[in-house]
Amino acid sequence: MTCDLVLPCRDEGPALRALLPRVPDDFRVLVVDNGSVDDTAQVATEHGAVVVREDQPGYGAAVHAGVVASDAEFLAVMDGDGSFDPTELSRLLVAVCDGADLAVGRRRPVARGVWPWHARIGNRLIVAWLRRTASLPVHDIAPIRVCRREALLALDVGDRRFGYPFELLRKASEAGWRIDEFDVSYHPRAEGTRSKVSGSVRGTVRTARDAWRVLS
């Protein structure tokens, strides 16, 4: 059983220093450097991760670059900002090995203020739309997830911006995938980093716009 962990990163050097040592040994890490101007690539290399460079900006572009660079049977994707515990990926991987087509995480904040109000409301509206129009049994937008690599490639997810996870969920539902959802802890992102999505109202609006574009 081999599983690669794709971490799409842009200026996440401070987070990677604490995150990478905590990744379970059965995951090989692919850090996709999506135009960083800090030491993201250097930190990744120092901690034994494979660095993949993707010049096209966008979350979807970074994730897709990691998927293409991987050669593992199973694939995990998680933000590289330190807000998730990588040890929780193991039970998602077990779920896929036991028959799920896609295992996803549902964020559970560990403290007040971890999940800004504007990001939480935007997430709730988009998920409600997904549940109603695509009959998806999820309560979050798959911020961390595990599936089989070849099956993911076969879905042909085309968005290269922040609409990627929404298109993935919609296409997985249309393909009849079994999707298992698990609660995962949601921590404050690492000091010295800034969210491109939930860090501002503008970022949340941009993500919502990308979501509506791929779901409409």
C-alpha positions in Angstrom: 0.0 0.0 0.0 1.6 3.3 -1.1 0.1 6.7 -0.6 1.5 10.1 -1.6 0.5 13.2 0.3 0.2 16.3 -1.9 0.7 19.6 -0.1 -0.1 22.6 -2.3 2.0 25.4 -0.9 2.7 29.1 -1.5 4.8 30.7 1.1 4.3 28.0 3.7 7.9 27.6 4.9 7.1 28.4 8.6 4.3 25.9 8.6 6.2 23.1 6.9 8.9 23.1 9.6 6.4 21.9 12.1 4.1 19.9 9.8 6.5 17.7 7.8 8.1 15.9 10.8 4.5 14.8 11.9 3.5 13.1 8.7 3.2 9.3 9.2 6.0 7.2 7.7 3.6 5.5 5.3 3.0 8.7 3.3 5.5 10.1 0.8 5.2 13.9 0.8 5.0 15.9 -2.4 5.3 19.7 -1.7 4.0 21.6 -4.7 5.6 25.0 -4.7 3.1 27.3 -6.3 5.2 30.4 -6.8 6.6 30.8 -3.3 8.9 33.7 -2.5 10.0 32.3 0.9 11.9 29.2 1.8 9.1 26.7 1.2 11.1 24.6 -1.3 14.2 24.6 0.9 12.3 23.5 4.0 10.5 20.8 2.1 13.8 19.4 0.8 15.5 19.5 4.2 12.7 17.4 5.6 12.8 14.8 2.9 9.8 15.9 0.8 9.8 15.8 -3.0 9.4 19.3 -4.4 7.2 19.8 -7.4 7.2 23.3 -9.0 4.0 24.6 -10.6 4.2 28.1 -12.1 0.6 28.4 -13.0 -1.1 30.1 -10.0 -4.1 28.5 -8.4 -5.1 25.8 -5.9 -6.3 23.4 -8.6 -3.1 23.9 -10.6 -1.0 23.0 -7.6 -3.0 20.0 -6.7 -3.1 18.7 -10.3 0.7 19.1 -10.6 1.0 16.9 -7.5 -1.4 14.3 -8.8 0.5 14.1 -12.1 3.9 13.9 -10.3 2.8 11.0 -8.1 3.1 7.4 -9.0 1.4 5.9 -5.9 -1.7 3.8 -5.8 -3.4 6.1 -3.3 -3.3 9.9 -3.0 -3.9 12.2 -0.1 -4.3 16.0 -0.4 -4.1 18.4 2.5 -3.3 22.1 3.0 0.3 22.8 4.0 -0.5 25.7 6.4 -0.4 23.6 9.6 -4.2 23.8 10.2 -4.6 20.0 9.9 -3.1 17.1 11.8 -1.4 14.8 9.2 -1.8 11.8 11.5 -5.6 11.9 10.9 -5.0 11.0 7.3 -4.3 7.4 8.3 -8.0 6.6 9.1 -9.1 8.2 5.8 -6.6 6.0 4.0 -8.0 2.9 5.8 -11.5 3.9 4.8 -10.5 3.9 1.1 -8.7 0.6 1.5 -11.9 -0.8 3.0 -14.1 0.2 0.1 -14.7 3.9 0.0 -13.9 5.7 -3.2 -13.2 9.0 -1.5 -12.6 9.7 2.2 -12.9 13.4 3.2 -12.5 15.4 6.4 -15.1 17.6 8.1 -13.5 20.5 9.9 -14.0 20.7 13.7 -12.3 23.9 15.1 -10.3 23.3 18.2 -10.9 26.8 19.5 -13.0 29.9 18.9 -11.8 32.1 16.0 -10.0 29.4 14.1 -12.6 29.5 11.3 -13.5 33.1 10.5 -17.2 33.9 10.2 -17.1 34.8 6.5 -15.3 31.6 5.5 -17.6 29.5 7.7 -20.8 31.0 6.1 -19.4 30.7 2.6 -18.6 27.1 3.2 -22.0 26.4 4.6 -23.8 27.9 1.6 -21.7 26.0 -0.9 -22.1 22.7 0.9 -25.8 23.2 1.1 -25.9 23.7 -2.6 -23.9 20.5 -3.2 -26.1 18.5 -0.9 -29.2 19.6 -2.6 -28.1 19.5 -6.2 -25.7 16.7 -6.2 -27.1 14.6 -3.3 -23.7 14.6 -1.7 -23.5 13.2 1.9 -20.9 15.8 3.1 -20.9 18.8 5.4 -17.6 20.3 4.2 -15.7 20.9 1.0 -13.2 18.1 1.4 -10.3 20.2 2.8 -8.4 17.0 3.3 -9.1 13.9 1.3 -7.8 10.5 0.2 -8.7 8.4 -2.9 -7.1 6.2 -5.6 -4.9 8.2 -7.9 -6.0 6.6 -11.2 -9.7 7.0 -10.3 -9.1 10.7 -9.6 -7.4 11.2 -12.9 -10.3 9.5 -14.6 -12.7 12.1 -13.2 -10.9 14.7 -15.3 -11.3 17.6 -12.8 -10.5 20.6 -14.9 -10.6 23.6 -12.6 -7.2 25.1 -11.8 -8.4 27.7 -9.3 -10.3 27.4 -6.0 -13.2 25.6 -7.7 -11.2 22.4 -7.8 -12.6 20.7 -4.7 -16.2 21.6 -5.6 -15.8 20.2 -9.1 -14.1 17.1 -7.6 -17.1 16.4 -5.3 -19.7 17.0 -8.0 -17.9 14.7 -10.5 -17.4 12.1 -7.8 -21.1 12.1 -7.0 -22.0 11.9 -10.7 -19.7 8.9 -11.0 -21.4 7.1 -8.2 -18.5 7.2 -5.8 -18.9 6.1 -2.2 -17.8 9.1 -0.1 -17.1 8.6 3.6 -16.7 11.7 5.8 -14.8 12.0 9.0 -14.5 14.7 11.6 -11.0 16.2 11.7 -9.5 18.8 14.0 -9.0 22.3 12.6 -6.2 24.3 14.1 -5.0 27.8 13.8 -2.7 28.1 10.8 1.0 28.4 11.5 2.4 31.8 12.6 4.1 33.6 9.7 1.6 32.4 7.1 -1.6 33.8 5.7 -4.6 32.1 4.2 -5.4 32.8 0.6 -9.0 31.9 1.2 -10.3 32.4 4.7 -7.7 35.1 5.6 -10.0 37.8 4.2 -13.5 38.4 3.1 -12.1 39.0 -0.4 -10.5 35.6 -0.4 -13.7 34.0 0.6 -15.7 35.8 -2.0 -13.2 34.8 -4.7 -13.5 31.1 -3.6 -17.3 31.3 -3.7 -17.2 32.8 -7.1 -15.0 29.9 -8.4 -17.3 27.4 -6.7 -20.4 28.8 -8.4 -18.6 28.8 -11.7 -17.9 25.1 -11.7 -21.2 24.1 -10.1 -23.5 26.1 -12.3 
